Amino acid sequence: WVAYNDWVNDGRATVQRWNGQTWEVVGQFAPFVAGFLDLAVDSMGYPLLAGAGIAGGSGLSVIRWNGTSWNLIGPAEFSSEFITSLSIALDLDDNPVIAYLTGAGSVEQNLVRVQRWNGSVWTAFPTAPAGFVRREIGLVLDTNGHPVIGLQYGESTPKIWGWDGSQWNLLGGDFA
């Protein structure tokens, strides 16, 4: 599976899969630049696509392929904030957790947001660590299903933050 902005087709978010002989399009969304995209694959081998603009507006949405069609997870554009980077991971029940940077179009104003789909609604974690300029975000889940995020702070080295069930904690120090 691969997801990308297809500039040949008006920047549409496009998902393709390898069928063993060739790549085939499984979905195209949003007739304009969809913005940031990330893809995760569930335990059945089906992809989930997270992206700004994939539901037709400019907000953040997550969709899941069920083998024949794409379906929204929760409401379309559950976050209408300006997205500057995002990352998606799946918990052991195949529920998505999404981490993203949001701001008013400037990396100096980015905030870190993390939300988990609980099967019926998106629930937000408290705002992750503040301060500094953030450029990129990465997300994995630890063995307890808690989010661990990697952030690029300006020109400095990245930092890793982990949720312990009640607060965000810096894991280790600066990378050497």
N, C-alpha and C positions, 0 to 999 in steps of 0.2 A: 504494500500500500504506500502511496505517496500523495501528498497534498501540496498544491502550489497555486500561485496567482498566474493564470494563463494570459499572458500579454497578447497573444494572437487572437484571443476571444474576449476583448474588452476588459482584461484583468480579472475575469471571473475566477473565483475559488474553484479549483478543479481537483477531483480525487480520481486516481487511477489505481488499478491493481494489475499485477502480473498474472496471466492465466497459464503460464508455462511455455507460451510461445510468443506472446506479444502483450503490450500494455493496452488495457481497455479502460475507457472512461466509465466511471461508476456514478459520477455526479458532477454537475456544474451549477454554481450558485451565484446570485447577485450580478447583475449586468453592469458592474463597475468594479473598481479595485476593492477587493474584499478586506484588505488590510492584513493584519497579522493572523497567522494560522498555526495551529498545532494539531497533531494527530496522535491518537492512542488506539491500540487494538485490544479488544476485550478477550475474555477467556474462550469465547466461541469463534474467535478469529475475525470478528467484525470491527470495523473502525468507528471511532467517534471523532468528529471534527469540531474543534473550537475555533471561533474566529469572529472578528469584528466585521459586520456587513454581510455575513452569509445568509441571513434571513431576509434580506432586501432593504433594511435600513442601515444605520451605521453602528448600532450597538452590538454588544457581545452576545453570542448565542452558541449553544452546543447542540449538535445533531448526531444521531446514531443510525448506522446502516443496519437493517435487520435481515439482509439477504436479498431483498427485493426493492426496498424503498428507504428513504431517509426520513427520520422523525425527530422533531424537536425534543430535547430534554428540558422540561420546564417551559416557561414562556420565552417567546422570541425576544431578543434584546433585553435580557434580564439585568444587564448593566448598560446604561447609555453613556457611560463615561468614555472619554477619548483614550483608546488603548495604544500603548507604545511598545509593549512586549507581552507575550503570554506563554504559558506552559500548562499542559494537562497531564494528569496521571489518573489511574484507576485503582480503587481500593479492591479488597478481596471479593467484594460483592459486585464488582464491575461498575460501581457508582463513580462518576467523575469527580475529581477535585481539580480546581483550576486556580492558578496563580497568575496575576497580571499586574502590570504597571499602568497607572492611569494618571493623567495630568491634563493640563489645559494647553496641550500642544508643545510643551516645553519640558525637556528632561529635568530641569531644575525644580519643577513642580510635581514630579511623579510621586504617587503614593502606591504602596504595595497592598494589593487586595488578594485575599485567598477565600474561596468559597467551595463548599462541598454540597453535592446533590445527595439528599438523604432518601431518595425514592419518591418524594412528593414535592419538595421545595428546595431551593438553593438556600443554604445557611452560610452566613459570613463569619469568618474568624475575626477577632479584633485586628485592627490595622497593624500590619507588621512594622518592624523597626523603621523609624523615621530618620531623616537627616541625609545629607550628602546627595550627590547626583547619581541616579541609578540609570543604567543603560540597558541591561539585559536581565532576564529572570529565568531560572530553571527550577523545576519541581520534581521531587520524588517523594514517595511515602516510605516511612520507616516501618519496621516490623510490627509496630502497634497501629499502623494506619495513619500516623500523624504526619502532617506535611513537613518537609524539609526543603527550604528554598535557598538557592544560590543567587546572589545579587552582585552585579558589577557596580561599584561605587566610583563614578568619575574615572579618573586616570589611575586610581589606586588598584590594589589587588582585590579580587573578589572576596566576599564573606559568605559564610553559610549560617543560616538561622534555622532552628528547629522548634516546633511546637511541642510542648510537653503535656498538653491536656489543659493547661491553664494560662500559659504565657509563652512568648517567643524568647528563645535563648540563643546567644551567639555560641556556635559550636567551634571550639578551637580558636585560634587567632588568625592573623593574616597568613596567607600562603607565602612560602619563601620564594 
